[in-house]
Amino acid sequence: MWSLPLALLLALAAHAGAAVVPGDQPRSLGFDGVERLYDVHVPPGYDGSTPVPVVLDFHGYSSSKSVQGLISGMKARADASGFIVVHPQGLFGQPDNPEASNLPAGPSWNAGICCGSAVAQQVDDVGFVRTLVDAVSLEASIDRTRIYATGLSNGGAMSHRLACEAADLFAASAPLAFPIPFNPPTACQPSRPIPVINFMGLTDALVPYEGNALTISAAASFAQWRTIDGCGSGPVEETVVTGASQCETDTSCTGGLKVALCSILSTSPPPYEGHVLYANADLVLADVAWDFLSQFALPEAPPAPPTPLTGAKLLVKDNADPTRRKVIVLSKDDAITTTGIDPTVAGASLQVHNTNGSGESVCLSLPAGGWQPTNGGFAYKDPGFANGPCASAKLKDGKLLKVVCQATVQPIEFSLDEPTQGSLAARFSSGTTTWCAAFGGTIAKDVGGAKGRFSARKAAAPTVCAVPRTSCPTAP
């Protein structure tokens, strides 16, 4: 199994101070005690200022990263469209040796039922690929939501496997000349629906279009991906015929995703008759693949539910004099932790919401510049109210969350609209971390009166946070 911290240390050691520049750059990293090779192709105009997509392009059995870079056409498309291409090298055999195709243990990928020594020795190629992406990200500005896989033959099988087992990392996949490489194909169980465009050769002598004792048919692979991705089972919505080749696309899949099968009439001669799909008279497959892949990005992770806190104290003053309005929220709870949170970078926000149906909220920002780390937490200070009406806040592990805001200089826009006991809740957020406290209270004074004062104490942690998540953005 791969170890991310070790892999990152190895990659950092190998590339300390390095940064990719336009052109081709050979790279290597240590993984599972073996030196693994890969090439990085960076498009013209790349300067690292903007994250760019990445396509991993896998060679076939007994081929090499260099050969794949020459035949796939993906470098030319990368130069035209501004993305990075990575060509990894499989293990075993003699890469870049003209006689490699005759060797029984040529370079290969462990892609399920295929191929060679990589399968026999159960090489952790999925782990290697994950580590490779991390290594590339250390020296290039990449868009981690737009990483794609493609490849030919054994590399196509590897592209399928990554869609099946690394859908958290890859946004979409474009395998060539291989169907789903599992027996049974239902063993492919991605963590989420993932778009796939599968290219298969109509006259492929090595991996037959209709399948054989080892592989399922192109139609069966297409049907399985349609099932995995929650697509329809009837005729597809789009069919495009180009010469003797055609692409069928199901656009009815879960969440607006697509699954496609392109049936290609390859002109590649023996001993790879009909198999090297890039050789055809109808389509530039790198263009077709990129046009499909580039439509998709990883979905945003659903936000984590807020951590419930006990409400120690809430004070809201909705005074007729806007300069005397005040909001104070206090919680003392073991669940308060600063692990994974840094308001000095992300800032924070406090929202107090009236849950009685009026939908009224007060949203108060605590920008990153006012926060400082302290012993066991963070503190916010803005005594001159330069950043807003919040003067101070404290966040301490396992002990305290306190925010004090008053409209001495900047107004607090809020109307109590006669809250009742238990009708106010508070949400405190920083980055992706959120806490929520409800306030049942024992004291209410002058609700709806001239002073507009409401206070509550000692409320139990809520089962569900009643504060709408989207109504109060954090100000960094």
BELKADA-V442381 format. One record per residue. RES is the residue in one letter. PHI is phi in radians with two decimals (* if undefined). Layout:
res;phi
RES;PHI
RES;PHI
This chain:
res;phi
M;*
W;-1.50
S;-2.11
L;-1.05
P;-1.03
L;-1.12
A;-1.07
L;-1.18
L;-1.09
L;-1.11
A;-1.13
L;-1.09
A;-1.11
A;-1.26
H;-2.14
A;-0.97
G;1.40
A;-1.45
A;-2.63
V;-1.23
V;-2.28
P;-0.93
G;2.08
D;-1.77
Q;-2.35
P;-1.31
R;-2.45
S;-2.61
L;-2.61
G;-1.53
F;-2.58
D;0.89
G;1.35
V;-2.21
E;-1.35
R;-1.91
L;-1.82
Y;-2.82
D;-1.96
V;-2.03
H;-1.91
V;-1.94
P;-1.28
P;-1.03
G;1.55
Y;-1.20
D;-2.28
G;1.44
S;-1.36
T;-2.28
P;-1.07
V;-2.10
P;-1.17
V;-2.33
V;-2.01
L;-1.63
D;-2.04
F;-1.70
H;-1.31
G;-1.50
Y;-1.05
S;1.19
S;-1.75
S;-2.71
K;-1.07
S;-1.18
V;-1.10
Q;-1.06
G;-1.10
L;-1.41
I;-1.73
S;-1.34
G;1.38
M;-1.28
K;-1.12
A;-1.09
R;-1.19
A;-1.09
D;-1.12
A;-1.33
S;-1.92
G;1.41
F;-2.14
I;-1.63
V;-1.97
V;-2.04
H;-1.96
P;-1.39
Q;-1.93
G;-1.25
L;-1.56
F;1.37
G;1.25
Q;-2.23
P;-1.03
D;1.21
N;-1.60
P;-1.00
E;-1.58
A;-1.04
S;-1.16
N;-1.66
L;-1.51
P;-1.18
A;-2.08
G;-1.19
P;-0.93
S;-2.65
W;-2.06
N;-1.45
A;-2.05
G;1.63
I;-1.44
C;-2.49
C;-2.66
G;0.97
S;-1.16
A;-1.07
V;-1.29
A;-1.03
Q;-1.73
Q;0.88
V;-1.10
D;-1.48
D;-1.27
V;-1.15
G;-1.11
F;-1.04
V;-1.11
R;-1.04
T;-1.17
L;-1.03
V;-1.07
D;-1.08
A;-1.12
V;-1.09
S;-1.17
L;-1.30
E;-2.18
A;-2.45
S;-1.51
I;-2.03
D;-1.54
R;-1.21
T;-1.56
R;-2.29
I;-1.93
Y;-2.26
A;-2.13
T;-2.65
G;2.87
L;-1.93
S;1.06
N;-1.01
G;-1.21
G;-1.18
A;-1.07
M;-1.13
S;-1.13
H;-1.06
R;-1.08
L;-1.14
A;-1.12
C;-1.31
E;-2.06
A;-2.40
A;-1.20
D;-1.34
L;-1.84
F;-1.76
A;-1.41
A;-2.90
S;-2.46
A;-2.35
P;-1.31
L;-2.11
A;1.06
F;-2.86
P;-1.49
I;-0.92
P;-1.63
F;-2.20
N;-2.24
P;-1.38
P;-1.11
T;-1.19
A;-1.19
C;-1.33
Q;-2.31
P;-1.12
S;-1.26
R;-2.76
P;-1.05
I;-2.39
P;-1.18
V;-2.43
I;-2.05
N;-1.84
F;-1.73
M;-2.28
G;-1.53
L;-1.12
T;-2.08
D;-1.17
A;-1.47
L;-1.63
V;-2.17
P;-1.04
Y;-1.01
E;-1.55
G;1.49
N;-2.68
A;-1.14
L;-1.67
T;-2.03
I;-1.39
S;-1.34
A;-1.02
A;-1.13
A;-1.19
S;-1.14
F;-1.05
A;-1.11
Q;-1.17
W;-1.16
R;-1.10
T;-1.18
I;-0.99
D;-1.64
G;1.13
C;-1.57
G;-1.29
S;-1.95
G;-1.56
P;-1.01
V;-1.29
E;-1.41
E;-2.29
T;-2.37
V;-2.11
V;-1.77
T;-2.25
G;1.10
A;-1.63
S;-1.99
Q;-2.65
C;-2.13
E;-1.92
T;-2.27
D;-1.66
T;-1.79
S;-1.72
C;-1.39
T;-0.95
G;1.09
G;1.36
L;-1.35
K;-2.36
V;-2.30
A;-2.37
L;-2.23
C;-1.87
S;-1.73
I;-1.98
L;-1.62
S;-1.46
T;-1.82
S;-1.17
P;-1.50
P;-1.03
P;-1.47
Y;-1.96
E;-0.98
G;1.22
H;-1.79
V;-1.40
L;-1.19
Y;-1.06
A;-1.49
N;-2.67
A;-1.64
D;-1.93
L;-2.40
V;-1.57
L;-1.17
A;-1.08
D;-1.21
V;-1.11
A;-1.09
W;-1.14
D;-1.04
F;-1.35
L;-1.01
S;-1.18
Q;-1.30
F;-2.18
A;-2.35
L;-1.03
P;-1.19
E;-1.14
A;-1.16
P;-1.08
P;-1.10
A;-1.17
P;-1.12
P;-1.17
T;-1.38
P;-1.28
L;-2.19
T;-1.28
G;-1.62
A;-1.31
K;-2.76
L;-2.36
L;-2.33
V;-2.23
K;-1.99
D;-1.93
N;-1.20
A;-1.06
D;-1.49
P;-1.09
T;-1.40
R;-1.93
R;-1.27
K;-2.66
V;-2.36
I;-2.27
V;-2.19
L;-2.39
S;-2.38
K;-2.16
D;-2.74
D;-1.11
A;-1.33
I;-1.30
T;-2.49
T;-1.72
T;-1.09
G;1.38
I;-2.21
D;-2.55
P;-1.16
T;-1.18
V;-1.86
A;-1.59
G;1.19
A;-2.74
S;-2.57
L;-2.15
Q;-2.23
V;-1.98
H;-2.22
N;-1.56
T;-1.60
N;-1.48
G;1.90
S;-1.29
G;1.30
E;-1.31
S;-2.46
V;-2.05
C;-2.08
L;-2.18
S;-1.73
L;-2.19
P;-1.09
A;-1.03
G;-1.10
G;-1.55
W;-1.62
Q;-2.40
P;-1.21
T;-2.28
N;-1.18
G;1.54
G;2.97
F;-2.50
A;-2.32
Y;-2.06
K;-2.40
D;-2.59
P;-1.12
G;-1.62
F;0.97
A;-1.27
N;-1.81
G;2.53
P;-1.42
C;-1.57
A;-1.58
S;-2.77
A;-2.76
K;-2.35
L;-2.37
K;-2.32
D;-0.92
G;1.14
K;-2.35
L;-2.62
L;-2.33
K;-2.45
V;-2.29
V;-2.13
C;-2.26
Q;-2.59
A;-1.57
T;-1.10
V;-1.98
Q;-1.85
P;-1.26
I;-1.97
E;-1.55
F;-2.85
S;-2.26
L;-1.14
D;0.87
E;0.93
P;-1.15
T;-1.79
Q;-1.03
G;1.55
S;-1.64
L;-1.89
A;-2.39
A;-2.20
R;-2.16
F;-2.04
S;-2.32
S;-2.59
G;1.09
T;-1.69
T;-1.68
T;-2.43
W;-2.05
C;-2.44
A;-2.29
A;-1.78
F;-2.24
G;-1.36
G;1.44
T;-2.20
I;-2.29
A;-2.45
K;-2.29
D;0.98
V;-1.11
G;1.38
G;-1.55
A;-1.15
K;-1.55
G;0.93
R;-1.84
F;-2.37
S;-2.39
A;-2.58
R;-2.48
K;0.91
A;-1.74
A;-1.21
A;-1.05
P;-1.33
T;-1.25
V;-2.30
C;-1.39
A;-1.62
V;-1.56
P;-1.03
R;-1.21
T;-1.54
S;-1.59
C;-2.46
P;-1.29
T;-1.39
A;-1.78
P;-1.29
